[in-house]
Amino acid sequence: MENKFKYNSKKNYLKYLDNFPKNKNGLSAIVTTVILIALSMAALALVWGFINNFINERIDSNQACFGNLDKVKINGQYTCYEAVAGGKFNLRFSLSVGDVDVEKITVLVTSEGNTKNYVITNENQIVTGVTRYPSGEAQIIVPGKNSGMSYLATGFDSEMDSIDIAPTIDGTLCEISDSFAEIYNCASYVG
């Protein structure tokens, strides 16, 4: 029996090619390549659009906080705790705002593993457990630009461990801008 796929002569090579089916409806290699390149570019454009929007959203939300965190501080000189009747404790704290417009300040006070959360806004409001200090006014507000204000938080079962603050600027809740962990007894504290 003779081998059909003998390549030593042109005649046999042509016979070999005649054995393949002829598909006249197939796409040429160039057209296939162009379609694959177009599909790849379309996929790349979709991915880039998604990534670009995601990155721009993150940048916009962080721009408000960038460079402003050091402008919202706890004034340690006026921050201390006091023991009151019934084994309860109060916290006096003072906030200072620099050259920035702050919409809110979230205050987190930790006491023996428990955390109390207060949100002080730029509109006069009543916040349960917090009053102005020393006046005792029930309606409180965030300090204005380049100013400070003192507050009294009441109803703690133990001495406070720490106080943290996080400002909201241009609708964005920023990271913690200041933390104070050395809270002294007001009676023994000499500032």
C-alpha positions in Angstrom: 0.0 0.0 0.0 1.3 3.4 -1.0 1.6 6.2 1.6 -0.9 9.0 0.7 1.1 11.7 2.5 4.3 11.4 0.7 6.0 14.8 0.3 8.8 14.1 -2.0 7.2 15.4 -5.1 4.9 18.2 -6.0 2.4 15.8 -7.4 1.9 13.9 -4.1 1.8 17.2 -2.2 -1.0 18.5 -4.3 -2.9 15.2 -3.8 -2.4 15.7 -0.1 -4.0 19.1 -0.3 -6.9 17.8 -2.3 -7.8 15.5 0.6 -8.7 18.6 2.8 -12.3 19.8 2.6 -12.8 23.1 0.8 -14.8 25.7 2.9 -15.7 28.6 0.7 -17.8 30.3 3.5 -14.9 30.7 6.0 -13.4 34.0 7.1 -9.9 34.9 6.0 -7.2 35.2 8.6 -7.0 38.9 8.2 -10.7 39.5 8.8 -10.6 37.2 11.9 -7.6 39.1 13.2 -9.3 42.5 12.8 -12.4 41.2 14.6 -10.4 39.9 17.5 -8.5 43.2 17.8 -11.8 45.1 17.8 -13.3 42.9 20.5 -10.1 43.2 22.6 -10.2 47.0 22.3 -13.9 47.1 23.2 -13.2 45.0 26.3 -10.3 47.2 27.2 -12.4 50.3 26.9 -15.1 48.8 29.2 -12.5 47.8 31.8 -10.8 51.2 31.6 -14.1 53.0 32.0 -14.9 51.1 35.2 -11.5 51.5 36.7 -11.3 55.2 35.8 -14.7 55.9 37.5 -13.7 53.9 40.5 -10.5 55.8 41.0 -12.1 59.2 40.4 -14.7 58.5 43.0 -12.0 57.6 45.6 -10.0 60.7 44.7 -13.0 63.0 45.0 -14.0 61.6 48.4 -10.5 61.9 49.8 -9.7 65.4 48.5 -11.9 67.0 51.1 -9.9 65.4 53.9 -6.5 65.7 52.4 -4.5 68.3 54.3 -7.3 69.1 56.6 -7.0 66.4 59.3 -4.4 68.4 61.3 -6.9 71.3 61.5 -9.4 69.5 63.7 -7.9 68.7 67.1 -8.7 67.8 70.7 -7.4 70.4 73.1 -5.8 68.3 75.7 -5.3 71.2 78.1 -9.1 71.2 78.7 -9.8 67.5 78.4 -10.3 65.6 81.7 -12.8 63.4 83.6 -14.6 64.1 86.8 -16.1 61.7 89.3 -19.8 62.5 90.2 -22.3 61.0 92.6 -23.4 57.4 92.2 -20.1 56.1 90.9 -20.6 57.8 87.6 -18.0 59.8 85.6 -18.3 62.8 83.3 -15.8 63.8 80.5 -14.9 67.4 79.8 -13.4 67.8 76.4 -12.5 70.7 74.1 -12.4 70.7 70.3 -10.4 73.1 68.1 -11.1 73.7 64.5 -8.5 75.5 62.3 -9.0 77.1 58.9 -11.5 74.6 57.5 -15.3 74.4 57.3 -16.4 71.3 59.2 -19.9 69.9 58.8 -19.7 67.4 61.7 -17.3 65.9 64.2 -17.8 62.4 65.3 -16.6 61.9 68.9 -15.8 58.4 70.1 -15.2 58.0 73.9 -13.8 54.6 75.2 -14.4 53.6 78.7 -13.5 50.1 80.0 -14.0 48.6 76.6 -17.3 50.4 76.0 -17.5 53.1 73.3 -19.9 56.0 73.2 -20.4 57.8 70.0 -21.5 61.4 69.7 -22.1 63.4 66.4 -21.8 67.1 66.8 -23.0 69.0 63.7 -22.7 72.6 62.4 -26.3 73.3 63.4 -27.5 73.8 66.9 -29.0 70.6 68.2 -29.5 68.5 71.3 -27.2 65.5 71.5 -28.1 63.0 74.3 -25.5 63.0 77.0 -23.5 66.0 75.8 -23.9 69.7 76.8 -21.8 72.8 76.4 -19.2 73.4 79.1 -19.3 75.4 81.4 -22.6 76.9 80.5 -24.6 73.6 80.5 -26.6 74.6 77.4 -28.3 71.6 75.9 -28.0 72.7 72.3 -24.5 72.1 71.0 -22.7 72.9 67.7 -19.4 72.2 66.1 -16.8 75.0 66.6 -16.6 77.4 63.7 -13.6 78.1 61.6 -10.5 79.1 63.6 -12.2 78.6 67.0 -12.7 76.1 69.8 -15.5 74.9 72.1 -15.7 72.8 75.3 -18.3 70.1 76.0 -19.4 67.9 78.9 -20.3 64.2 78.2 -22.1 62.5 81.0 -23.1 59.1 82.3 -20.0 57.0 82.1 -19.6 54.0 84.5 -15.9 54.2 84.7 -12.9 56.5 83.9 -12.4 57.2 80.3 -9.6 55.4 78.4 -9.5 57.5 75.3 -11.2 60.0 73.1 -11.0 60.1 69.2 -12.5 62.5 66.8 -13.2 62.2 63.1 -14.5 65.3 61.1 -16.9 65.3 58.2 -15.7 67.8 55.5 -17.6 68.4 52.3 -19.9 65.4 52.9 -16.9 63.0 53.5 -16.3 61.3 56.8 -12.6 61.6 57.2 -10.3 59.3 59.2 -9.6 60.0 62.9 -7.9 63.4 63.0 -6.9 63.3 66.6 -6.8 61.0 69.6 -6.2 61.6 73.2 -5.4 58.7 75.6 -4.0 60.5 78.6 -7.3 61.6 80.2 -6.7 62.8 83.8 -8.9 63.5 86.7 -10.0 67.2 86.5 -9.5 67.5 90.3 -5.8 66.5 90.1 -5.0 67.8 86.7 -2.9 70.9 86.5 -2.8 72.1 82.9 
